[in-house]
Amino acid sequence: MALSISLVLVLGIVVVLLIRTKSVKPGAAIVCVLFGFFLAGTSIAPNINRFVTGVADMIGHIRF
């Protein structure tokens, strides 16, 4: 059975959990989100996207 979950959803859940457990303060989380938002508009964004897609594909091909 294949399970497909958006990486944005997974990372969003991780951020919420880190804030709730007080591992990351809300201000730091907002700065990280803004950094990611502005990084997405740079010329390096396609390279990051290809890297993350490649890692996700490798994980998806792991057989247990």
C-alpha positions as CSV (number, residue, x, y, z in Angstrom):
1,M,0.0,0.0,0.0
2,A,1.4,3.4,-1.0
3,L,0.8,6.4,1.2
4,S,1.3,9.9,-0.2
5,I,1.5,12.9,2.1
6,S,2.4,16.4,1.2
7,L,5.8,17.4,2.5
8,V,4.3,20.8,3.4
9,L,1.7,19.1,5.6
10,V,4.4,16.9,7.3
11,L,6.7,19.9,7.9
12,G,3.7,22.0,9.2
13,I,2.9,19.3,11.7
14,V,6.5,19.1,12.8
15,V,6.6,22.9,13.4
16,V,3.4,22.8,15.4
17,L,4.7,20.0,17.5
18,L,8.0,21.8,18.1
19,I,6.2,24.9,19.2
20,R,3.8,23.0,21.5
21,T,6.7,21.1,23.2
22,K,8.5,24.4,23.6
23,S,11.5,23.1,21.6
24,V,11.1,26.1,19.3
25,K,9.6,29.4,20.3
26,P,6.9,30.9,18.0
27,G,9.1,33.8,17.0
28,A,11.9,31.4,15.8
29,A,9.3,29.3,13.9
30,I,8.0,32.4,12.1
31,V,11.5,33.4,11.1
32,C,12.1,29.9,9.7
33,V,8.8,30.0,7.8
34,L,9.6,33.4,6.3
35,F,13.1,32.3,5.4
36,G,11.6,29.3,3.5
37,F,9.1,31.5,1.9
38,F,11.7,33.9,0.6
39,L,14.1,31.2,-0.3
40,A,11.4,29.7,-2.6
41,G,11.6,32.8,-4.7
42,T,15.4,32.6,-5.3
43,S,17.3,30.9,-8.2
44,I,18.3,28.0,-5.9
45,A,14.7,26.9,-5.3
46,P,14.6,24.5,-8.3
47,N,17.8,22.8,-7.1
48,I,16.3,22.4,-3.6
49,N,13.1,21.0,-5.1
50,R,15.0,18.5,-7.2
51,F,17.1,17.4,-4.1
52,V,14.0,16.9,-1.9
53,T,12.2,15.1,-4.7
54,G,15.2,12.8,-5.2
55,V,15.3,12.0,-1.5
56,A,11.6,11.3,-1.4
57,D,11.9,9.0,-4.4
58,M,14.7,7.1,-2.7
59,I,12.6,6.7,0.4
60,G,9.7,5.6,-1.7
61,H,11.7,2.8,-3.3
62,I,12.7,1.3,0.1
63,R,11.1,-2.1,0.5
64,F,10.6,-3.5,4.0
